[in-house]
Amino acid sequence: MSNAIETAVRPRAKKEPAEETVSDHGEYSGVKPTPLPLAGRRPKPAASALKDAAAGAAIPVLVIALWQIAVSAGLISLLFLPSPAAIMRTFAALALSEQLLHHLLVSMGRAALGFLIGGASGLLLGIVTGLFRKAQYVLDPSIQVLRLVPHLAVAPLIILWFGFGETSKIAIIVSGSFFPLYINTFLGIRNVDNKLFEVAKVLSFSPFRRLTRLVLPAALPDILLGVRTSLAVSWIGLVVAELIGSQSGIGFLINEAKQNSETTVIFVGIIIFAVVGKLIDSLMRGLERRLLRWRDSYKG
C-alpha cells in the first residue's frame, strides 16, 4: 500500500517547455524548427585578403619575370633598362647605408604637412560653400579658375616667391591637395537629402549639431573620396616639388641619379614612389570600408 502511495505522489520529471515560434502565416507552433545545415562556411577574412593580394600581385610578378628574362637574354640594353636583380642590389645598398630611409622620411614629412594644410583648407571651404549659397557665389568661381591651372605652371612662380627652401615645396603640395577635397566636400554636402535638414529643424538642432550629426555623416562617402584623391595628388605634387629644386628627399635622389647616369637609382626612386603611394591608398581604402560599413553597396 505504501509503495502504491509513494508511486502516486512521486513527482514526475518536468518536460522542458518547447520554445514557441511564429510561422510565416502568423500561426504559433510549440516546437522550435531545426535549423538547416549551412551549405558551406564563409572563407576567413585573412584567407580572403591573402587570396586577393595574390591575384593582384600576379601581373607585376609576371612582368618582372619577363623583364629579367629579356635582360638576361641580351634583348634589352642595361643602360636603357637595368635588370630587376640590379635594381634590388642598388636598393639593398641604399637601405643599408640609411641614405634611403633618410630621404624617404623627409619626403613623407613634406607630403604629410602639405596634405594637412591643403586638405584642412579644402574641407573647411567645401563645408562653407556647400552649406551657404552666398559663399558659393563669392568663393567658388575663383577657386574653380585656380583649380584649372596646372602644377608645373604654378611651381616656377612659387619658387620665385619663396625660393628653393621648404616653404616652396610645401606650398606646391598644398596647391594640389586643396582642390580634390574641396570639390568632393562641396558636392557631398549638396547631395545630402533635403529631408535631413527638415528633420534638423523639427528636432531644433543647433547649426553645429546639424552639421556633425546629419550633414557630415551623409556626405562622408564623398568626403572620404576627396581625402583619397588629395593624398594621391599630394604625393604627386611632392615629386614635382623635389625634382625642381631640393637637397633631400626621394625626388632629389632621382634628380641626382639622373645627373650621374645611375639608372638603377632612378628606378629605385620610382618604385619607392609607387609602392608608398599604393600603401597610403590601401590604408585609406581600409579606413573607408570601416567607416562606411553601414552602406549596402555592390561589392562585385
C-alpha positions in Angstrom: 0.0 0.0 0.0 2.7 2.4 0.9 4.6 1.6 -2.3 1.5 2.5 -4.3 1.1 5.8 -2.4 4.8 6.7 -3.0 4.4 5.9 -6.7 1.3 8.1 -6.9 2.8 11.1 -5.2 6.3 10.8 -6.7 6.9 14.0 -8.7 7.1 13.4 -12.4 10.1 14.6 -14.4 9.4 18.0 -15.8 9.5 18.4 -19.5 11.4 21.3 -20.9 8.9 23.8 -22.3 9.0 24.0 -26.1 10.0 27.4 -27.4 7.2 29.0 -29.2 7.8 30.2 -32.7 5.7 32.1 -35.2 5.2 30.7 -38.7 5.2 32.8 -41.8 1.3 32.8 -41.7 1.2 34.2 -38.1 0.4 30.8 -36.5 2.1 29.8 -33.3 4.0 26.5 -33.1 5.1 24.8 -29.9 8.3 23.3 -31.5 11.2 25.3 -32.5 12.2 24.3 -36.1 15.5 22.6 -36.5 18.0 24.9 -38.2 19.0 23.7 -41.7 22.7 22.9 -42.1 24.8 25.5 -43.7 25.7 24.8 -47.3 29.3 25.9 -46.7 31.4 28.1 -44.5 32.4 31.6 -45.5 36.1 32.0 -46.1 38.1 33.6 -43.3 38.8 37.3 -43.8 42.6 36.7 -43.6 42.5 33.9 -46.2 40.3 36.0 -48.5 42.6 39.0 -48.2 45.6 36.8 -48.9 43.9 35.4 -52.0 43.0 38.9 -53.3 46.6 40.1 -52.7 48.0 37.1 -54.6 45.6 37.8 -57.5 46.7 41.4 -57.6 50.4 40.5 -57.5 50.1 38.1 -60.4 50.6 40.7 -63.2 53.6 42.5 -61.5 55.3 39.2 -60.8 54.9 38.1 -64.4 56.1 41.4 -65.8 59.2 41.3 -63.5 60.0 37.7 -64.5 59.7 38.5 -68.3 61.8 41.7 -67.7 64.6 39.7 -66.0 64.5 37.0 -68.8 64.7 39.6 -71.5 67.7 41.4 -69.9 69.5 38.1 -69.2 69.0 37.1 -72.9 70.5 40.4 -74.0 67.3 41.6 -75.7 67.4 44.9 -73.7 70.3 47.3 -73.1 71.3 47.5 -69.5 71.8 51.3 -69.8 68.2 51.7 -71.1 66.6 49.2 -68.7 68.6 47.6 -65.9 67.6 44.2 -64.6 65.3 43.7 -61.6 68.2 42.0 -59.8 70.5 45.0 -60.3 67.7 47.3 -59.0 67.3 45.2 -56.0 71.1 45.2 -55.3 71.0 49.0 -55.5 68.0 49.2 -53.2 69.7 47.0 -50.7 72.9 49.1 -50.8 70.9 52.3 -50.3 68.9 50.8 -47.5 72.0 49.5 -45.6 73.6 52.9 -45.8 70.5 54.5 -44.2 70.5 57.1 -47.0 67.3 55.8 -48.4 65.4 55.9 -45.1 66.6 59.5 -44.6 65.3 60.7 -47.9 62.0 58.7 -47.6 61.2 60.2 -44.1 61.9 63.7 -45.5 59.6 63.2 -48.4 56.8 61.7 -46.3 57.1 64.6 -43.8 56.7 67.1 -46.6 53.8 65.3 -48.2 52.0 64.9 -44.8 52.4 68.6 -43.8 51.3 69.8 -47.2 48.3 67.5 -47.2 47.3 68.6 -43.7 47.3 72.3 -44.6 45.8 71.9 -48.1 43.3 69.2 -47.1 42.1 71.1 -44.0 41.6 74.3 -46.0 39.7 72.4 -48.7 37.5 70.7 -46.2 36.7 73.9 -44.4 35.9 75.9 -47.6 34.0 73.0 -49.0 31.7 72.9 -46.0 31.2 76.7 -46.1 30.4 76.8 -49.8 28.3 73.7 -49.6 26.1 75.0 -46.7 25.8 78.6 -47.8 24.7 79.6 -51.3 26.1 83.1 -50.9 29.5 81.8 -50.0 29.4 79.6 -53.2 28.6 82.6 -55.4 31.5 84.6 -53.9 34.2 81.9 -53.5 33.6 79.0 -55.9 34.2 80.8 -59.2 37.7 82.0 -58.1 38.5 78.5 -56.7 37.5 76.8 -60.0 39.7 79.1 -62.0 42.7 78.3 -59.8 41.9 74.6 -60.0 42.4 74.5 -63.7 46.0 75.9 -63.5 48.5 73.0 -63.9 51.1 72.3 -61.1 54.0 72.8 -63.5 52.7 76.3 -64.4 52.4 77.4 -60.8 55.6 75.8 -59.4 58.1 78.3 -61.0 56.1 81.2 -59.6 56.0 79.6 -56.1 59.8 79.1 -56.2 60.3 82.7 -57.4 58.2 83.9 -54.4 59.5 81.6 -51.7 62.9 80.4 -53.1 64.2 76.8 -53.0 63.6 76.2 -49.3 61.0 74.0 -47.6 58.3 76.7 -47.8 58.1 76.5 -51.6 57.9 72.7 -51.6 55.1 72.7 -49.0 53.2 75.4 -51.0 53.3 73.3 -54.2 51.9 70.3 -52.3 49.2 72.4 -50.7 48.2 73.8 -54.0 47.5 70.3 -55.3 45.9 68.7 -52.2 43.4 71.6 -51.7 41.1 71.2 -54.7 40.1 67.5 -54.6 38.9 67.6 -51.0 37.2 71.0 -51.6 35.3 69.7 -54.6 34.2 66.4 -53.1 33.1 68.0 -49.8 31.1 70.6 -51.7 29.4 68.0 -53.8 28.8 65.7 -50.9 27.0 68.4 -48.9 25.0 69.5 -51.9 23.9 65.9 -52.5 22.6 65.5 -48.9 18.8 64.8 -48.9 16.9 67.9 -48.1 14.7 65.9 -45.7 17.6 65.7 -43.2 17.6 69.5 -42.9 13.9 69.4 -42.3 14.4 66.8 -39.6 17.1 69.1 -38.0 14.5 71.9 -37.9 11.9 69.7 -36.3 14.4 68.5 -33.7 15.6 72.0 -33.1 19.2 71.1 -33.7 21.8 73.8 -33.4 23.9 74.6 -36.5 26.9 72.7 -35.1 24.8 69.7 -34.1 23.1 69.6 -37.5 26.5 69.7 -39.2 28.1 66.9 -37.1 25.1 64.6 -36.7 23.4 64.9 -40.0 25.2 66.7 -42.8 28.8 65.4 -42.5 27.8 61.7 -41.9 25.5 61.9 -45.0 28.4 63.5 -47.1 31.0 61.1 -45.7 31.4 58.9 -48.8 32.2 61.9 -51.0 34.5 63.4 -48.3 36.5 60.2 -48.0 36.9 60.0 -51.7 38.2 63.5 -51.6 40.7 62.6 -48.9 42.0 59.7 -51.0 42.3 61.9 -54.1 44.0 64.7 -52.1 46.5 62.2 -50.7 47.4 60.9 -54.2 47.8 64.5 -55.5 49.9 65.4 -52.5 52.3 62.5 -53.3 52.4 63.6 -57.0 53.0 67.2 -56.0 55.9 66.1 -53.8 57.6 64.7 -56.9 57.2 68.0 -58.7 58.5 70.0 -55.7 61.5 67.8 -55.2 62.6 67.5 -58.8 62.5 71.2 -59.4 64.8 72.1 -56.5 65.7 70.1 -53.4 68.7 68.9 -51.3 66.9 65.9 -49.8 64.0 63.6 -50.5 63.3 60.8 -53.0 62.9 63.3 -55.8 66.3 64.7 -55.0 67.7 61.2 -55.1 66.2 60.7 -58.6 67.5 64.0 -59.8 71.0 63.4 -58.5 71.0 59.9 -60.1 69.9 61.4 -63.5 73.0 63.8 -63.4 75.3 60.8 -62.6 73.6 58.5 -65.1 72.7 56.0 -62.4 69.7 54.3 -64.0 69.2 51.8 -61.2 68.9 54.5 -58.5 66.3 56.2 -60.7 64.3 53.0 -60.8 64.6 52.6 -57.0 63.2 56.1 -56.5 60.3 55.4 -59.0 59.5 52.1 -57.3 59.5 53.7 -53.9 57.1 56.5 -55.0 54.8 53.8 -56.5 54.9 51.4 -53.5 54.5 54.1 -50.8 51.7 55.7 -52.8 49.9 52.4 -53.1 50.3 51.7 -49.4 48.8 55.0 -48.5 45.9 54.5 -50.8 45.3 51.0 -49.4 45.3 52.3 -45.9 42.8 54.9 -46.9 40.6 52.3 -48.6 40.6 50.2 -45.4 39.6 53.2 -43.4 36.9 54.0 -45.9 35.5 50.5 -45.7 35.5 50.6 -41.9 33.7 54.0 -41.7 31.2 53.1 -44.4 30.2 49.6 -43.2 26.6 50.8 -43.0 26.3 51.2 -46.8 24.7 48.3 -48.7 26.7 48.8 -51.8 27.7 46.5 -54.7 30.9 44.5 -53.9 31.3 42.9 -57.4 
